[in-house]
Amino acid sequence: MDGPDRAAIRTWLARAHPSPRRAEADWADHGVALLPLGQLFDALRVPAFHIHAAVGSDNRKTVGEALNDWLHGPVIRDTRTGSGLYYVLIPPGAAWEGEADRLGAGAYLGVPRVGTQVSPVTFWAVQPERRGQLCDPAHLAALLSTGETLEAIQP
């Protein structure tokens, strides 16, 4: 990804913050900015074991490639708790009826800086490729149902 694209994506993401300059400063200082959800994007919080079961791997590179193929949009990985969580970024108010927790207005998400990974615990599993790019929740539902099917048929 070239610099101008990263800058456009960072600018777009920073607009979610009441003070976009603060988000930029947090990325520069800490590699992660706490952004409010519900305006530019919502997030679906998925336990890592569900994603790993659906993908058939817990290898970071394999999971990232599979999520990119299935979801065609940005996904954040947070490994601070247990086996970790994935946050699938979706349009605000997009229909969702699955088991993953929906986070929207009133919630905040630690969003890593686009580009080189800085934080070892919160990072992009799939980086956005352009500003405004979000995942379709129907694609996540299809991926998770694949994982449920695989778990049901394994001895």
Secondary structure as UniProt FT lines:
FT   HELIX           3..14
FT   TURN            15..16
FT   HELIX           20..30
FT   STRAND          32..36
FT   STRAND          42..47
FT   HELIX           48..55
FT   HELIX           60..71
FT   STRAND          75..78
FT   TURN            82..83
FT   STRAND          85..90
FT   TURN            92..93
FT   STRAND          101..103
FT   TURN            105..106
FT   STRAND          108..112
FT   STRAND          122..126
FT   TURN            131..132
FT   HELIX           137..153
//
